[in-house]
Amino acid sequence: MSAGDPLAPVLLCVSVGAGCWIAARAVRRVGQPAVVGEIAAGILLGPSLLGRLWPTGQALLFPPDALPVIEALGDLGLLVFMFLVGHRFDLPALRGHSRIALAVGQGSVLLPLLAGGVLALAMYPSLAPPGVARLPFVLFIAVSLSVTAFPVLARILADRGLHHTTLGTLATACAAVDDITAWCLLALAVALTRATSLWQVPVTIAEAFGFVAAMTLGVRPLLACWASRVRNGLGAPSDSLALVLLFTGLSLSALITDAIGIHAIFGAFLFGVVTPRALPCVDLAARHLESVAMPVLLPLFFITVGLGTNIGLLGAHARAWLWFVAILVVAVAGKWGGTAAAARLCGGPWRESLALGSLMNCRGVTELVVLNVGLSLGVLGSGLFTMLVLMALATTAMTVPALNRLQPSATTTESAVTAAAQHGARSASLSPSRRSGEQPVQGGQFDGNPNQ
């Protein structure tokens, strides 16, 4: 391979991506989610630090002719990530929690959506790129302030031993409701942005619903039939066949949704949702995809985000920093406050309601997905994109310290759960789950007594 080979800079960029993995390992040692280190490393490798201190070095590491390939590889890692999120989407967690999860989940979306929409209307005259319509801009900002990082939340709960507690199960269920709502709204925002005429929007939405129906009623039964044959020994379980099937399926699904006009990430996510679970060859193939995409390809996505993030654009401009502070305050107050208020209204004690709010306030890589879509479509300018990336980093970093204060340990959590259950047994008020005939979940934190 010669020095002038176009593959050389791509290989160099892939090697530099190991810095994100190292940063992820470093921040996990201090109790932070790995994505905090990955986002921070991407920002530091971009114009915010490396480009400012050593512009020549940054140009050597990330030459312009290699950037399209790096972006494509990062997007491929992102598609695999979205497939894995869909494949591990915990819909069964809603069972027994459906009423409370729907109430709290929608509350955790509604308030930040409204607050984000109001803030976006105020930002539109000065921060919207030229030619961007008001409605798509407002929708993108509102959605970006409303999302929750489902995978990061699940990892935090698992690391702290809270995933089997009432708080952990309810947080997982609420995040599922939250994500479904946010992805639907994001698909609508993308459709509005890409539409060249007004009539094209309902056409795009109808095609999207048709694709969802085809995947649910057509592809899912076919995959279930194949999985049943494998389980019954009628079909030879082939790990390589499953790997090819998964990668081809997520790629074709992503291609279709991109052609429809609602972005490729939705196709990969939906294919993950309809893929059979608890099948050894499928689970092994998913782990193989994860073992390559997560440590090798996804860091290139963080680098791409970092290259588009330039804190220097904010500089010493007080107005820009005031906008950032406003974004951060609205994001935290809307998401954390909306979740805690909804949980409190459902009968949750204040401490557990605030803990649930802190978990739902975690945005992580899910936020970057939304922001990257907005940037690629031209809805977000570089300055606003930088502010929102910093907001994602800040809200994700504050999750674990807040949870440490509110829920010091799984043991403490279970003690609070038991106390709440005993108090609820003496209370005359009925919980939503009892009113609907559902069985209360472990511990009964949210038992319908708002005076705890």
HELIX and SHEET records of a PDB file:
HELIX    1   1 LEU A    7  VAL A   16  1                                  10    
HELIX    2   2 ALA A   18  ARG A   29  1                                  12    
HELIX    3   3 ALA A   34  LEU A   45  1                                  12    
HELIX    4   4 LEU A   50  LEU A   53  1                                   4    
HELIX    5   5 PRO A   55  LEU A   61  1                                   7    
HELIX    6   6 LEU A   67  HIS A   87  1                                  21    
HELIX    7   7 LEU A   91  LEU A   94  5                                   4    
HELIX    8   8 SER A   98  LEU A  127  1                                  30    
HELIX    9   9 ARG A  134  SER A  144  1                                  11    
HELIX   10  10 PHE A  150  ASP A  159  1                                  10    
HELIX   11  11 THR A  166  ARG A  194  1                                  29    
HELIX   12  12 GLN A  200  ALA A  214  1                                  15    
HELIX   13  13 MET A  215  VAL A  219  3                                   5    
HELIX   14  14 ARG A  220  ARG A  231  1                                  12    
HELIX   15  15 ASP A  239  ILE A  260  1                                  22    
HELIX   16  16 ALA A  264  VAL A  274  1                                  11    
HELIX   17  17 PRO A  280  VAL A  292  1                                  13    
HELIX   18  18 ALA A  293  LEU A  297  3                                   5    
HELIX   19  19 LEU A  298  LEU A  307  1                                  10    
HELIX   20  20 ILE A  311  LEU A  313  5                                   3    
HELIX   21  21 ALA A  318  LEU A  345  1                                  28    
HELIX   22  22 TRP A  350  MET A  360  1                                  11    
HELIX   23  23 GLY A  364  SER A  376  1                                  13    
HELIX   24  24 SER A  382  ALA A  397  1                                  16    
HELIX   25  25 THR A  399  LEU A  406  1                                   8    
HELIX   26  26 ALA A  410  ARG A  426  1                                  17    
HELIX   27  27 PRO A  432  ARG A  435  1                                   4    
END                                                                             
